Amino acid sequence: MARRALEDTGTGHLLAVSGLHVGGLAWVVALLVAALARRAGAVDPGRWGAAAALPAALAYVALAQFPLSACRAGLMVGLVVVGRLLGRPSDTLDLLGLAALAVMAAVPGAAAEPGFQLSFGAVAALLSLAPKARGLRAAVLAAVVASAATAPIQAWHFGTVAPAAPLANVLLTPVAATVLVPLGALGLAVSSWTSVVLDAAAWGAEVLIAAAEALAELTGGARVVGAHAAPLLALPLVGLVAVATGRRGPAALAVVAALGAWGVLRPPAEALDVVPVGQGDAIVVRGGGRTLLVDAGPDVEARRLFAHLRHLGVARLDDVVISHLHPDHTGGLAALIGALPVGTVWWNGRRSPSPPWRAARAAGARRGVAFRVGEPAGALGALRWQTRLSGPPARLSENDASLVVRVDGPGAAVLLTGDLESAGEARLLATGPRPVALLKAPHHGSRTSSGPALLDALCPRGVVFNVGRDNRYGFPHPDVVRRYRRRGITGWRTDRDGLVRLVFGSAARVDAAGRLPRTLAPAGCGAEGGVR
């Protein structure tokens, strides 16, 4: 609850060992030591304070095991202190640039990480746009500037934005940085003699969390906006820069560029994403502002699936179809139910002792999610989906008891076959399935699946294998891969191609990282079967 409240108010950085903590501690130590030196009649008490701040900051960074933002702050504190001791004034923006270069030299690729961008981006914006403000005006301006600088970064990496961030940072961040962190550090130092200081810090932290929870409740928490909203969320920062510099022309160009980037980055309105979740299945189907999830992957990949949904801007799952109850298809469901609203979960009606399935049912009971058995159908804008093969006979294995989901849309039809093997495929063939443009390979491309009769009946133009990298099962089996190739069927693998996306339209296409988009011909079979 504490983490969720801080994230919903845009103050999640308070749980990390951030540069703000290091700077706050150094500032408090410098003030205290300078005051003591002044009372003792020392010459230039400010130097004494600076000299004491440096070891305190470095010790805190080391105690925290050198996280990126703390290293950045530690480097800046060190450079400022050295300059102060040498009597050399320093430009903070220059110091920030030097710290950034040092971090990138030590950790190649660090600049692509969200922690680097949030840390250096926020500080650069503060130093550029709010360098001389004081008092309450400084706190308000700093919160607005920091929120404007970090909102597009947060949206790009995490797909969310916190409307309460400016207010929450004005109220909570100064307390955490200048009171709770120094109090906790002091309490740790004197813990061998008394626990009173640590108890006071703990009480203060509880008050801070309570305030964050109240703000989150008041504002409704974080909003899921999708990564494509990042350019739009950069517009307030553009406005602040335009006001600070008076340069309207470049700001206008930046606005045009942001609007263009937003148009390019928006995900397609109607698409089917085969999400790489290791050795498991997770397929996201979107259309008409609604979302269907078919299988939820293994539990160890729940965070990746959730991140993909946030990246798309999906704030709710209207329907979830669980093909069958094996953990590689149900493991992530409990976490998803706990993280976002879910309408109805459909499954094959069989009982399972699987811990992930029991956890999902328990999470659903807590959140009021309906679990139903049947053959549902629905619409997602111009897409139509329907489920088949419910109520499997008890003699069938769990794989062969998989539900099958068909999605029909402009330009393409897709069949999602769970983990069907030979017996399940025979049961599907008995229903007279229609041809499809894209097939999700049954049972990850196992040797006991993708039988010739099924491929002749479906005549797919493309096939996707949901497989984990170097999986111990050897999926997809070479014989099965050759079977598809002999029919001229294009194949994609999530272990090699990553996310595989089918974009519906008059010319439906499949996109995958590192491969050229491929247009799929409409489904259809020749007179003698096989691909036309």
HUSULSUL-V703355 format. One record per residue. N is the residue number from 1. RES is the residue in three letters. SS is DSSP state (~ for helix, > for strand, _ for the rest). NEAR is the number of other ideal C-beta (glycine too) atoms within 12 Angstrom. D_LAST is the distance of its C-alpha to the last C-alpha in whole Angstrom. Layout:
<<N/RES/SS/NEAR/D_LAST> <N/RES/SS/NEAR/D_LAST>>
This chain:
<<1/MET/_/16/56> <2/ALA/~/21/58> <3/ARG/~/19/55> <4/ARG/~/22/53> <5/ALA/~/32/56> <6/LEU/~/35/57> <7/GLU/~/32/53> <8/ASP/~/32/53> <9/THR/_/44/56> <10/GLY/_/44/55> <11/THR/_/44/58> <12/GLY/~/34/55> <13/HIS/~/39/57> <14/LEU/~/35/60> <15/LEU/~/25/59> <16/ALA/_/27/58> <17/VAL/_/35/61> <18/SER/_/39/60> <19/GLY/~/45/62> <20/LEU/~/39/64> <21/HIS/~/40/65> <22/VAL/~/45/67> <23/GLY/~/40/68> <24/GLY/~/35/70> <25/LEU/~/44/71> <26/ALA/~/42/73> <27/TRP/~/31/74> <28/VAL/~/31/76> <29/VAL/~/35/77> <30/ALA/~/33/78> <31/LEU/~/24/80> <32/LEU/~/24/82> <33/VAL/~/28/83> <34/ALA/~/25/84> <35/ALA/~/18/86> <36/LEU/~/17/88> <37/ALA/~/22/89> <38/ARG/~/18/90> <39/ARG/~/12/92> <40/ALA/_/12/93> <41/GLY/_/10/94> <42/ALA/_/18/92> <43/VAL/_/10/91> <44/ASP/_/16/88> <45/PRO/~/23/87> <46/GLY/~/23/83> <47/ARG/~/24/83> <48/TRP/~/28/84> <49/GLY/~/29/81> <50/ALA/~/33/78> <51/ALA/~/28/79> <52/ALA/~/32/79> <53/ALA/~/38/76> <54/LEU/~/33/74> <55/PRO/~/21/74> <56/ALA/~/37/74> <57/ALA/~/41/70> <58/LEU/~/26/69> <59/ALA/~/23/70> <60/TYR/~/38/68> <61/VAL/~/33/65> <62/ALA/~/17/66> <63/LEU/~/22/66> <64/ALA/_/26/63> <65/GLN/_/12/61> <66/PHE/_/22/61> <67/PRO/_/29/58> <68/LEU/~/37/56> <69/SER/~/38/58> <70/ALA/~/37/61> <71/CYS/~/36/61> <72/ARG/~/47/61> <73/ALA/~/45/64> <74/GLY/~/40/66> <75/LEU/~/38/65> <76/MET/~/42/66> <77/VAL/~/41/69> <78/GLY/~/31/71> <79/LEU/~/30/70> <80/VAL/~/35/72> <81/VAL/~/33/75> <82/VAL/~/21/75> <83/GLY/~/22/76> <84/ARG/~/28/78> <85/LEU/~/21/80> <86/LEU/~/14/80> <87/GLY/_/12/81> <88/ARG/_/14/78> <89/PRO/_/12/76> <90/SER/_/25/73> <91/ASP/_/17/70> <92/THR/~/25/68> <93/LEU/~/20/64> <94/ASP/~/19/65> <95/LEU/~/31/66> <96/LEU/~/32/62> <97/GLY/~/23/61> <98/LEU/~/24/62> <99/ALA/~/37/61> <100/ALA/~/30/58> <101/LEU/~/20/58> <102/ALA/~/23/60> <103/VAL/~/33/57> <104/MET/~/22/54> <105/ALA/~/15/56> <106/ALA/~/18/56> <107/VAL/_/20/53> <108/PRO/_/11/50> <109/GLY/_/12/47> <110/ALA/~/25/50> <111/ALA/~/22/49> <112/ALA/~/15/46> <113/GLU/_/22/47> <114/PRO/~/29/48> <115/GLY/~/31/51> <116/PHE/~/32/52> <117/GLN/~/31/51> <118/LEU/~/36/53> <119/SER/~/42/56> <120/PHE/~/40/56> <121/GLY/~/36/55> <122/ALA/~/43/57> <123/VAL/~/38/60> <124/ALA/~/33/59> <125/ALA/~/36/59> <126/LEU/~/37/62> <127/LEU/~/28/64> <128/SER/~/27/63> <129/LEU/~/32/63> <130/ALA/_/30/66> <131/PRO/_/20/68> <132/LYS/_/15/72> <133/ALA/_/19/72> <134/ARG/_/12/74> <135/GLY/~/11/75> <136/LEU/~/13/73> <137/ARG/~/15/71> <138/ALA/~/20/70> <139/ALA/~/26/68> <140/VAL/~/22/66> <141/LEU/~/28/65> <142/ALA/~/35/64> <143/ALA/~/36/62> <144/VAL/~/31/60> <145/VAL/~/37/60> <146/ALA/~/43/58> <147/SER/~/41/56> <148/ALA/~/36/55> <149/ALA/~/37/54> <150/THR/~/45/52> <151/ALA/~/42/50> <152/PRO/~/38/48> <153/ILE/~/37/48> <154/GLN/~/40/47> <155/ALA/~/37/45> <156/TRP/~/32/43> <157/HIS/~/25/43> <158/PHE/~/36/43> <159/GLY/_/33/42> <160/THR/>/40/45> <161/VAL/>/40/49> <162/ALA/_/38/52> <163/PRO/_/24/54> <164/ALA/_/35/57> <165/ALA/~/45/57> <166/PRO/~/31/60> <167/LEU/~/26/62> <168/ALA/~/39/61> <169/ASN/~/40/62> <170/VAL/~/28/65> <171/LEU/~/27/67> <172/LEU/~/40/65> <173/THR/~/40/65> <174/PRO/~/28/68> <175/VAL/~/28/70> <176/ALA/~/37/67> <177/ALA/~/33/68> <178/THR/~/26/72> <179/VAL/~/27/73> <180/LEU/~/34/70> <181/VAL/~/42/69> <182/PRO/~/34/73> <183/LEU/~/30/74> <184/GLY/~/32/72> <185/ALA/~/33/73> <186/LEU/~/25/76> <187/GLY/~/25/76> <188/LEU/~/23/74> <189/ALA/~/21/77> <190/VAL/_/18/80> <191/SER/_/16/78> <192/SER/_/10/80> <193/TRP/_/12/83> <194/THR/_/14/82> <195/SER/_/15/79> <196/VAL/~/15/80> <197/VAL/~/24/78> <198/LEU/~/23/75> <199/ASP/~/17/75> <200/ALA/~/21/76> <201/ALA/~/28/73> <202/ALA/~/19/71> <203/TRP/~/20/72> <204/GLY/~/25/71> <205/ALA/~/27/68> <206/GLU/~/18/67> <207/VAL/~/20/69> <208/LEU/~/34/66> <209/ILE/~/30/63> <210/ALA/~/20/65> <211/ALA/~/29/65> <212/ALA/~/40/61> <213/GLU/~/27/60> <214/ALA/~/21/62> <215/LEU/~/32/61> <216/ALA/~/33/57> <217/GLU/~/17/58> <218/LEU/~/18/60> <219/THR/~/23/57> <220/GLY/_/16/54> <221/GLY/_/31/53> <222/ALA/_/34/50> <223/ARG/>/27/47> <224/VAL/>/32/44> <225/VAL/_/31/42> <226/GLY/_/32/40> <227/ALA/~/34/40> <228/HIS/~/28/39> <229/ALA/~/34/42> <230/ALA/~/33/44> <231/PRO/~/31/44> <232/LEU/~/29/46> <233/LEU/~/36/48> <234/ALA/_/33/49> <235/LEU/~/27/51> <236/PRO/~/30/54> <237/LEU/~/35/55> <238/VAL/~/31/54> <239/GLY/~/23/57> <240/LEU/~/27/59> <241/VAL/~/27/59> <242/ALA/~/21/59> <243/VAL/~/19/63> <244/ALA/~/23/64> <245/THR/~/16/63> <246/GLY/_/10/64> <247/ARG/_/15/61> <248/ARG/~/15/59> <249/GLY/~/12/57> <250/PRO/~/15/55> <251/ALA/~/24/54> <252/ALA/~/17/53> <253/LEU/~/15/50> <254/ALA/~/26/50> <255/VAL/~/24/49> <256/VAL/~/17/46> <257/ALA/~/19/45> <258/ALA/~/27/45> <259/LEU/~/21/43> <260/GLY/~/15/40> <261/ALA/~/23/40> <262/TRP/~/27/39> <263/GLY/~/15/37> <264/VAL/~/15/35> <265/LEU/~/27/35> <266/ARG/_/22/34> <267/PRO/_/30/31> <268/PRO/_/30/29> <269/ALA/_/23/29> <270/GLU/_/35/26> <271/ALA/>/41/25> <272/LEU/>/50/24> <273/ASP/>/43/26> <274/VAL/>/45/25> <275/VAL/_/41/29> <276/PRO/_/36/30> <277/VAL/_/44/33> <278/GLY/_/33/33> <279/GLN/_/34/32> <280/GLY/_/44/31> <281/ASP/_/52/29> <282/ALA/_/49/30> <283/ILE/>/44/27> <284/VAL/>/47/29> <285/VAL/>/48/27> <286/ARG/>/40/29> <287/GLY/>/33/29> <288/GLY/_/21/32> <289/GLY/_/18/34> <290/ARG/>/26/34> <291/THR/>/40/32> <292/LEU/>/47/31> <293/LEU/>/48/31> <294/VAL/>/47/29> <295/ASP/_/49/31> <296/ALA/_/49/34> <297/GLY/_/45/34> <298/PRO/_/33/37> <299/ASP/~/31/40> <300/VAL/~/20/41> <301/GLU/~/33/38> <302/ALA/~/35/39> <303/ARG/~/22/41> <304/ARG/~/29/38> <305/LEU/~/42/36> <306/PHE/~/35/39> <307/ALA/~/32/39> <308/HIS/~/36/35> <309/LEU/~/41/36> <310/ARG/~/34/39> <311/HIS/~/29/37> <312/LEU/~/37/35> <313/GLY/_/32/38> <314/VAL/_/38/37> <315/ALA/_/27/41> <316/ARG/>/26/39> <317/LEU/>/39/37> <318/ASP/>/32/36> <319/ASP/>/36/34> <320/VAL/>/47/34> <321/VAL/>/50/32> <322/ILE/_/57/33> <323/SER/_/48/30> <324/HIS/_/43/33> <325/LEU/_/38/36> <326/HIS/_/35/36> <327/PRO/~/35/38> <328/ASP/~/40/35> <329/HIS/~/49/33> <330/THR/~/48/37> <331/GLY/_/36/39> <332/GLY/_/44/39> <333/LEU/~/52/39> <334/ALA/~/35/43> <335/ALA/~/30/43> <336/LEU/~/44/41> <337/ILE/~/36/43> <338/GLY/~/23/46> <339/ALA/~/30/45> <340/LEU/_/32/43> <341/PRO/>/22/43> <342/VAL/>/37/40> <343/GLY/>/26/40> <344/THR/>/27/38> <345/VAL/>/41/37> <346/TRP/>/38/35> <347/TRP/>/44/35> <348/ASN/_/44/34> <349/GLY/_/25/38> <350/ARG/_/30/39> <351/ARG/_/15/42> <352/SER/_/23/42> <353/PRO/_/13/45> <354/SER/_/26/43> <355/PRO/~/18/45> <356/PRO/~/34/43> <357/TRP/~/33/42> <358/ARG/~/21/45> <359/ALA/~/26/46> <360/ALA/~/37/43> <361/ARG/~/27/45> <362/ALA/~/18/48> <363/ALA/~/30/47> <364/GLY/~/30/45> <365/ALA/~/17/49> <366/ARG/~/14/51> <367/ARG/~/24/48> <368/GLY/_/14/48> <369/VAL/_/29/44> <370/ALA/>/21/43> <371/PHE/>/31/41> <372/ARG/>/22/39> <373/VAL/>/24/37> <374/GLY/_/23/34> <375/GLU/_/24/31> <376/PRO/_/29/31> <377/ALA/>/21/29> <378/GLY/>/29/30> <379/ALA/>/22/29> <380/LEU/>/33/29> <381/GLY/_/25/29> <382/ALA/_/26/26> <383/LEU/>/37/25> <384/ARG/>/26/25> <385/TRP/>/41/25> <386/GLN/>/32/26> <387/THR/>/37/27> <388/ARG/>/34/26> <389/LEU/_/44/28> <390/SER/_/30/31> <391/GLY/_/18/34> <392/PRO/_/31/33> <393/PRO/_/17/35> <394/ALA/_/13/38> <395/ARG/_/12/37> <396/LEU/_/26/33> <397/SER/_/26/34> <398/GLU/_/35/34> <399/ASN/_/34/30> <400/ASP/_/35/29> <401/ALA/_/36/31> <402/SER/_/44/29> <403/LEU/_/46/28> <404/VAL/>/41/24> <405/VAL/>/46/24> <406/ARG/>/40/21> <407/VAL/>/46/21> <408/ASP/>/32/20> <409/GLY/>/37/20> <410/PRO/_/27/20> <411/GLY/_/31/16> <412/ALA/>/40/15> <413/ALA/>/36/16> <414/VAL/>/47/17> <415/LEU/>/49/18> <416/LEU/>/47/22> <417/THR/_/51/22> <418/GLY/_/49/26> <419/ASP/_/46/27> <420/LEU/_/46/25> <421/GLU/_/33/25> <422/SER/~/25/25> <423/ALA/~/28/27> <424/GLY/~/39/26> <425/GLU/~/38/22> <426/ALA/~/23/23> <427/ARG/~/32/25> <428/LEU/~/40/22> <429/LEU/~/26/20> <430/ALA/_/15/22> <431/THR/_/22/22> <432/GLY/_/11/19> <433/PRO/_/32/17> <434/ARG/_/23/14> <435/PRO/_/32/11> <436/VAL/_/42/12> <437/ALA/_/44/12> <438/LEU/>/47/14> <439/LEU/>/52/16> <440/LYS/>/50/20> <441/ALA/_/45/20> <442/PRO/~/49/22> <443/HIS/~/42/25> <444/HIS/~/45/25> <445/GLY/~/40/23> <446/SER/_/34/25> <447/ARG/_/23/25> <448/THR/_/27/25> <449/SER/_/41/22> <450/SER/_/46/19> <451/GLY/_/29/18> <452/PRO/~/22/16> <453/ALA/~/20/16> <454/LEU/~/40/15> <455/LEU/~/37/12> <456/ASP/~/25/11> <457/ALA/~/27/12> <458/LEU/~/44/11> <459/CYS/_/37/8> <460/PRO/_/46/10> <461/ARG/_/39/9> <462/GLY/>/44/13> <463/VAL/>/47/16> <464/VAL/>/50/20> <465/PHE/>/43/22> <466/ASN/_/51/26> <467/VAL/_/39/28> <468/GLY/_/28/32> <469/ARG/_/18/33> <470/ASP/_/12/34> <471/ASN/_/23/34> <472/ARG/_/11/35> <473/TYR/_/24/33> <474/GLY/_/20/31> <475/PHE/_/35/28> <476/PRO/_/37/25> <477/HIS/_/25/25> <478/PRO/~/15/24> <479/ASP/~/20/22> <480/VAL/~/36/20> <481/VAL/~/27/19> <482/ARG/~/18/18> <483/ARG/~/30/16> <484/TYR/~/37/14> <485/ARG/~/18/14> <486/ARG/~/17/13> <487/ARG/_/29/10> <488/GLY/_/19/10> <489/ILE/_/35/11> <490/THR/>/32/14> <491/GLY/>/37/17> <492/TRP/>/41/20> <493/ARG/>/34/24> <494/THR/~/40/26> <495/ASP/~/30/29> <496/ARG/~/22/28> <497/ASP/~/29/26> <498/GLY/_/26/29> <499/LEU/_/35/28> <500/VAL/>/42/24> <501/ARG/>/38/23> <502/LEU/>/49/21> <503/VAL/>/34/22> <504/PHE/_/38/21> <505/GLY/_/25/21> <506/SER/_/15/19> <507/ALA/_/18/17> <508/ALA/_/36/17> <509/ARG/>/30/18> <510/VAL/>/41/19> <511/ASP/>/28/23> <512/ALA/>/29/24> <513/ALA/_/17/28> <514/GLY/_/13/28> <515/ARG/>/20/24> <516/LEU/>/13/23> <517/PRO/>/22/21> <518/ARG/>/27/17> <519/THR/>/23/15> <520/LEU/_/39/13> <521/ALA/_/27/10> <522/PRO/_/27/10> <523/ALA/_/31/9> <524/GLY/_/21/7> <525/CYS/>/24/5> <526/GLY/_/13/5> <527/ALA/_/8/8> <528/GLU/_/9/9> <529/GLY/_/18/8> <530/GLY/_/24/6> <531/VAL/>/30/4> <532/ARG/_/19/0>>
